[in-house]
Amino acid sequence: MSRLSPWATKVCALIKGGNSAAALAQIKVAPTVKDLKDLRTLLTSGKLLAEHPNVDAATQDAMAALSAPRLHRSP
């Protein structure tokens, strides 16, 4: 079993502490899809996704954005 990322545990702590605005800002600049999946795992196990639908939507949007192929432009 792989270890959860420290980023995910910190963002989860923000949500548990009631600072969902800061958590949303962190989700928008998430490093990788794996980190977002780890965060969703933590939130699902703590039943926080149901309480925070905006965080649920933000994590799904960020995963879609990070999974999509990048458009390349010439320099």
N, C-alpha and C positions, 0 to 999 in steps of 0.2 A: 504494500500500500504506500502510495507516495505521500509525502508531507505536504501540508497546506502551506501556501505562500504567506509570508509575513504581511504582505500588502493586504491580503484578504482578511486576515484577523484584525488588522488595524481599522479597516473600513467597517467591518462588522461591529467593532467596538464603538465606532462613531454612531452607527445606527442604533445600537442598544442604548447609548447614552442620550439619544434624542436629537442628535445633530444631523438630521437627514440632509440638510442643505450642503454641509461639508462633504458628506458621503456621496451625494450626487455629483459634486464637483470632482471628486476623486475618481468616480466611475467613468466620467467623461474622458479622463486622461489615463485610463487603465493601461498597464504595460502590455499584457498579453491576454489571449482568450482563456488560457489555463487559469490565470488569476481570477478572471471573472467567473469561471466555472467553480473554482474553489470558494469564491464569495457566495455564489448561489447555493452551494452545498451547505455552507455554514448557516446561511439565512433560512434554508429549508429545514435544517435540523432544529433550529431555534424557533421555528414557526413565525419568522419575522416577515417573510415575503407576503403573507396574507394581510399583515397589519400595515405594510408599506407598499401599496400598489405602484407608486411612482418609482420606487427603487427597483421593483420587478421590471417595469417597462424600460427603465434606464439601462439595466444590465443586459436585457435582451437586445436593445438598440445598439449598445456598445459592442456586444459580441458579433452582431451582424456587420457592423462597420469594420471591425478588426478582421473578420473572416473574408470579407469581400476583396477581390483582387484590386490592386491599386492601379489607377490610371497614371501612366507615365507621360511626362511632358518634356519636351526638349529644353535644354538649358538656355 
